[in-house]
Amino acid sequence: MECPFSILTACPPSLSSPSKRFSYLYRMNTPLIISPGAEAYAQSFTAPEAGLLQEIARFTQTAHPHAHMLSGQVQGKFLSFISTIQRPRYVLEIGTFTGYSALCLADGLSPEGELHTIECREEDATTARNYFSKSKRNHQIHLHIGNAAEIIPTLSHQWDLVFMDADKTGYIGYYEQIVPKLSKNGIILADNVLFHGQVMEDPITGKNAKAIHAFNEHVKKDPRTEQVLLTIRDGLLMIKKRAE
Ligand SMILES: C[S@@+](CC[C@H](N)C(=O)[O-])C[C@H]1O[C@@H](n2cnc3c(N)ncnc32)[C@H](O)[C@@H]1O
């Protein structure tokens, strides 16, 4: 009997072969490090997305050639939970894409809070801006267009919550820019730290997987912080300052 949360139920019935189903799930934001069945099960037992997030996800999955970059429902809800529990004043996101994760991170902003999100691709920034304008948080969202490494030093806030989700070779640099500006109970969440499982290869061959592994090592050795690597989606590294 077919498991109700197997790869089959997560795919349109027209996709008959396993390879077609895997490629469908990859495009639909399911990096294969987590089994597609487990991902489908997790999605079905995660609270549904708000209407605007559904709209962004639908648009991205049908119209964007890099739809797999979208955080998606499970990770998005996790970001939203952290934000609503923490009630941050200042949130930083590196890698806006079409705006999905930014709106999740904005969920818990305090009334005077600000979310700063950075995107280098004009086209994606325009898409995100359009969706932000439909959100009740629009007045609290500051979208910066350009290279994150140059923009971060121009922002003088103490960050309560940071989501790092851009070019993987930049992670160590972003981390070093952010740690001195992390608030006392601030949290950094770094995405794709399993890099589709490629960080576990020996030797690691891909440029991005190498950069991510170097980042994971860098954080592990840093006496200023401590971290937990969560196997959500493509891996999320949650980092905070060490208690003094
Ligand atoms: C994985 S996507 C972000 C996905 C988004 N956080 C979400 O969950 O929907 C990465 C984004 O980072 C942007 N990006 C890559 N390098 C960048 C850089 N150096 N500065 C700013 N944005 C960058 C890319 O254009 C892309 O839109």
The ligand as an SDF file (V2000), in Angstrom:
LIG
                    3D

 27 29  0  0  0  0  0  0  0  0999 V2000
   18.2480   31.6060   -2.1740 C   0  0  0  0  0  0  0  0  0  0  0  0
   17.7100   33.1340   -2.7950 S   0  0  0  0  0  0  0  0  0  0  0  0
   16.8740   33.8530   -1.4200 C   0  0  0  0  0  0  0  0  0  0  0  0
   15.5660   33.1930   -1.1420 C   0  0  0  0  0  0  0  0  0  0  0  0
   14.6910   33.9480   -0.1720 C   0  0  0  0  0  0  0  0  0  0  0  0
   15.3840   34.2490    1.0560 N   0  0  0  0  0  0  0  0  0  0  0  0
   13.4520   33.1290    0.1190 C   0  0  0  0  0  0  0  0  0  0  0  0
   13.5050   32.2990    1.0250 O   0  0  0  0  0  0  0  0  0  0  0  0
   12.4650   33.2700   -0.5990 O   0  0  0  0  0  0  0  0  0  0  0  0
   19.2040   34.0720   -2.8310 C   0  0  0  0  0  0  0  0  0  0  0  0
   19.0290   35.4930   -3.3100 C   0  0  0  0  0  0  0  0  0  0  0  0
   20.2190   36.2090   -2.9630 O   0  0  0  0  0  0  0  0  0  0  0  0
   20.5300   37.1040   -3.9920 C   0  0  0  0  0  0  0  0  0  0  0  0
   21.9690   37.3960   -3.8900 N   0  0  0  0  0  0  0  0  0  0  0  0
   23.0090   36.6020   -4.2480 C   0  0  0  0  0  0  0  0  0  0  0  0
   24.1770   37.2030   -3.9830 N   0  0  0  0  0  0  0  0  0  0  0  0
   23.8860   38.4110   -3.4350 C   0  0  0  0  0  0  0  0  0  0  0  0
   24.6700   39.4800   -2.9410 C   0  0  0  0  0  0  0  0  0  0  0  0
   26.0140   39.4380   -2.9660 N   0  0  0  0  0  0  0  0  0  0  0  0
   24.0440   40.5740   -2.4510 N   0  0  0  0  0  0  0  0  0  0  0  0
   22.6810   40.6190   -2.4130 C   0  0  0  0  0  0  0  0  0  0  0  0
   21.8880   39.6340   -2.8660 N   0  0  0  0  0  0  0  0  0  0  0  0
   22.4720   38.5330   -3.3610 C   0  0  0  0  0  0  0  0  0  0  0  0
   20.1290   36.3620   -5.2620 C   0  0  0  0  0  0  0  0  0  0  0  0
   19.9150   37.2500   -6.3360 O   0  0  0  0  0  0  0  0  0  0  0  0
   18.8710   35.6220   -4.8140 C   0  0  0  0  0  0  0  0  0  0  0  0
   17.7000   36.3450   -5.1210 O   0  0  0  0  0  0  0  0  0  0  0  0
  1  2  1  0
  2  3  1  0
  2 10  1  0
  3  4  1  0
  4  5  1  0
  5  6  1  0
  5  7  1  0
  7  8  2  0
  7  9  1  0
 10 11  1  0
 11 12  1  0
 11 26  1  0
 12 13  1  0
 13 14  1  0
 13 24  1  0
 14 15  1  0
 14 23  1  0
 15 16  2  0
 16 17  1  0
 17 18  1  0
 17 23  2  0
 18 19  1  0
 18 20  2  0
 20 21  1  0
 21 22  2  0
 22 23  1  0
 24 25  1  0
 24 26  1  0
 26 27  1  0
M  CHG  2   2   1   9  -1
M  END
$$$$
